[in-house]
Structure formats: C-alpha cells, structure tokens
C-alpha cells in the first residue's frame, strides 16, 4: 500500500477532528440519557450501537443494490473484525457508560486521556511504527494538561474508577487493533465498522438484558438513542475508520484526546460546568500535546 500524500494526511487529520467533535457531544447526550431519560448504562450503550449497526447494514444493502464493489473479507478478516468489535464497542463503550453513570464525566475523561502513552509504548512493537521524540513529548503534555485540568476533587467512585480503568485498557487495545485492521488494503471501512459494531452491540444487548431486563424507553430516550446511533455512531465511526487509513495509532489516539478540551467546553455550555484557572491552563497544554502527536510528517 502506497504512503498517503501530505494532503491526504491533512484531510485525515481534519476528518478525525470532526469525529471527535461528534463523540464529545455524545458525552453530554449520554449524561442527559442517564439522568433525565433514566436509561441503564449497559442497556443504553446496547441500544445505541444496536440501532447504529442496523443503519450500517442498511447502508451496505443500498451499496450492494447499486452494484458498488466492496472487498469481500476472508474468515480471518471477519474474526479480526469481531475481536475488534468486542473490545472497541463491547468493553470500551460499555465500561465508559458505566463510568459516566457512577462518577463525573470529567474524571472518566481524565483516565482515558492516558491512552496515547499506552499506545506509544505498545504500538511500536505491535505495529512496527516509528514514534518520534516529538510525539512522546506530546503524549506527556496531554497527560500533564489533563492532570492540570482536573486538579482537585474529582468526585471519583470505586465502581466508576474500575469501569474507567477497564475502558482505558480496552481503548488503548482497540486503538492499536483498529489501526492494524484498517491499514490493510483489502479492508473496507464500512464493512469493518458494520461487522465490528454488530458484534459489540450484540454483546452489550445480551449483558444489558441480563443485568437490567427488557428496556422501556421514553420518547426522550428514543430521540437521544436515535441521534447517537445514526450521527454520532454509524456516521462517526465509519469516518473514523476512514481516517485510520492515513493516521498512525499514536496520531489517532492523540487527536482523540481533543475530546478532553471539547467535553470541557460543551459541559460549560450545556451543563453549567464553568472551567477554572487550572482548567484553562490544562486545555492549552492538552491542545499543544495533541498538536505534537499528530505532526509526524514534514
């Protein structure tokens, strides 16, 4: 596979940033769904990704009827997509919903901001990618800025911290696995997203039924789940997999941490959580760190 051009790389960065904006808005909507619509966390996640998977399968059917040629994945590819789905959607997203339900979203966001450091250490061995000093410094700045932003009482709980820790490990693993899967020339971002999300959604729905029973969502809950599924999930994750064709694991993980800044701003606007002095300094440091992690090419 040929190396992407500088222009393609810049477009991939812009696309990934757009996706993080959509994902950041999800945190506010998830909080509304958990608090106002009274949706149990695992069931909430299962409904979101289950509906999104249906939308993606419909998209695949439309493209098939149009005669669009899509690479046919092998059994080995399907197994890799399924494993990615269990980790990226089943474990990562399920743990994130539980953590947001049990403690402030900012606390969970802080733990997930450690992902670049884990990816930087493991990605070199797992993917054979080169990590520059600039990217390492950027990852450290991300963590330092996150610590500044969230200095003080985080309102953490035992269940929330455990869930966030599980989400962190799964998020780092899926960052590496997702890059490995999507950089194959035989893979299609739409097929990868559809298959992996379907497997992850099924696992969430099964666990949700066991723990919470059959859901009875309200009209508000249906509206929130619908928006999250179609826009912030089906569309966003497909665009994210497209961007992974040109971005390294460290770059994608670093850009993902823009969400720390975006979530803070959205929480300020919609949840009346105004940032203090440490928060503002942390936002600047995190932004600098993210910039360094994604400026690999001259």
N, C-alpha and C positions, 0 to 999 in steps of 0.2 A: 504494500500500500504506500502510495507516494506521500511525502510530507506535505501537510497543508500549507498554503501560502500565508504570507503575513496578513493579507486582507481577510482571508478565511478565518485566521486565528482571532483577529479583532472582532469579526462578526460573531464568532463562537463565544467570545467573552461577553459581548453585548447581549446575546441571547441568554446566556447563563444568568446574567444580572437581572434581566427581565423575569426569569423564572423565580429568582429569589424574592422579587417583589411580590409575586403571586403567593409564594409559600409563606412569606411574612404576614400577609393579610390573613392567611389561614389561622394563625395563632389567635388573632382577635376573634375570628368567627368560631373557632373551637371553644374559646372561653365563653362566648355567648351561648353556644350549644350546650355546654356542660352546666352553666349556671342558670340560664334563662329557659332553655328548652328541656332541661333535665334529662339529657341523654347520658346513659352509662358510657364510660370511656371506650372500652373494647368494642361494644356494640356500635358506638358512634363511628369508630375507625372502620369497622367492618362494613357498615352501610356506605360510608364514603367511598371506599375503594372497590366495593362490590358494584355499586352503580357506575363508577368510573370504568370498571372493566367491561361492563355491558356496552357502554358508549364506545369503547375502543374496538370491541368485537364488531359492532355495527359499522364502524369506520372501515375495518378490514373487509367486511362483506361488500360495502359500496365500492371499494377499490377493486375487489375481485370481479364484480359485475362490469366495471369499466374496462376490464382487461389489463389493469396495471400489473406489471411483473414484480413480484416480491420474492426475495431469496427464500427458498424452502429450507428451513432449519433441519439439521440432522438430529438423531436421537440424542447424541452427545450435546448438541446445542440446546435442545429442549430441557435436558437435565440441568444444564448450567443456568438457563433462564429461570427454571423452577427454584433452584437453590437461591438465586439472587432474589426472587420474589419472597421467599420465606424470611430471608434476612432483612431485605430493604423495606418491605411492607409489613410482613407479619410481626417481626420482632421490633425493628426500629420504630415504626409508626405506632404500633400497639403500646410500646413502652413510653413513647412520647405523650400519647393521650393520657395514660395513667399518671405520668409525672405532672402534666399540666393540671390534671384534676386534683392532685393532692398537695400541690405547692405552687407558689407564684411562677408564672411562665418565664420570668427573667432568670430564675435560678436554674431551670432546665436549660435555658438558652446558654447560660454560662458553661455548664458542663459539656454541652455539645460543641462549644467553640474550641474545645481541646482536640477536635478531630484532626486538624492539619498536622499536629505534632505526631499523632499516631500514624497517620497516612505517610508522612515524610519518612518515618522510620521503617515502616513495613513495605511501602510502595517500591522502594529501591530494590529490595530483594525479590518481591513478588512479581513486579512488572519489568524490572530491569531499566527503570527510568532514572535519569540523572537529576539529582536535586542540587541546586546551586546554593552558595552561601546566602545569596540574597533571599531565596525562598525560605531558608531556615530562619534567617533573621525576621522575615515577615511573619512566619508562623509563631515565633516567640513574641512578636509585638501583638499579634492577635490575642494570645493568651494573657499577656500583661495588660492590654487595654480592656479585656473582658473583666479581669480582676479589679481594675480601677472603676469600671462602670458599675460593678456590682459590690463595691466595698460597703461593708456594714451588714446589717441584719438582713439575711436573705429569706427568712421565713421558711427554711427547709424543713421537711419532714422525713422520717425514716423511710417510709414507703416511697415518697417522691424521689429521694436520693438514690435508692436502689433501682427504681424504674429508670431514672435518668442515666445512671451508670450503665445499665444494660443497653439503653438506647445509644449511649456513646460508643460502646464496643461494637454494637451492630452497625452503627452509622459508619464507623471507620472501615469495618469489613466490607460493607456494601459499596463504599466509595472506591475501594480497590477492585472488588469483583465487578462492579459496573463498568469501570474503565476497561478491564480485561475483556469483558464480553463485547462491549460496544466498539472496540477498536478493530474487531475482526471485519474484514471486507465482505464476508458472506452474511453478515447480520443486518437486519433492518431495524431501525429504532422503533418503528411502530410495532413490529412483531415482538421485539424484546420487551417493550413496555406492556403490551397486551398480555403476553403469556406470564411474565413475572408478576404483574399486578393481579391477575386472576388467581394464581396460586396463593399469593399473600392474602388476598381478600377472603378466599375460602377458609384459610387458617384462622383469620380474625373472626369471621362469622361463626365458625364452629366453636371457638373459645368463648365468644360473646354469648352464644345460646346456652352454653354450659353454665357460665357464671351468672348472666343476667336474665336468661329466659328470653322469650319472644318479645321484641320491642313493640311499643305502641306510640310511634312518634306523632307529635302535634304538627299543625300546619307550619309553624315557625321552624320546627326541627326539619321538616321535609324541605323547606326552602333553603336552609343552611346547608343541608347534606347535598342537595341538588347543585348548588353553586360550587361547593367544594369539589364535588365529584367531576363535573363537566369542565370547569375552567381551571381550578387550582390543582386538579389531579390529572385527568385524562389529557388535557392540553399541555399542562405544565411539565409533567413527567416525560411526555413524548419530546418536547422541545429540549428538555434537559439531556435526554439520551442523544439527541442530535448534536448538542454542544460537546458531549464527551468524545465525539469522533476527532476533535481537534485539540481538546484540552487534556493535560496530564492529570493524574489523580490529585497531586498537590495543588495544582491550579484550581481545579473544580472544587476541592474542599475549601480552599482559601476564599474563593468567590462565595461559596455557600455561607461563609461566616459574615458576609454583609448583612445577613438576616439579623444579627445582633443589633446593628445600627437601625435597621428598618423596623424591627419589632419595637425598639425603644420609642421611635418617632410615632408609630401607629398607636402604641399604648398611650402616649402623651395626648394624641388627638382624640382617640375614641374611648379610652379607659381612664382618662384624667390622672395618668401617672406621669407627672412632670419630672424631667431629669434634673439632678442637682449638679454641682460643680464637678464632682468626681465622674458623674455620668458623662458629662460633655467632654472631659479630657479623655475618658475611655473610648468614646465614639471616635475621636480624632486618631488615637493610637491604633484602634482596630482598623480604621479606614486605611491608614498607612501600611499596616501589616498585610491587609488584603491586596493592596496595590503591589507590594513587593512579591507576594506569592504568585501573582499572575503575569508578571513581566519577565518571562523566561527568555523570550526571543528578542533580539535587537531588531 
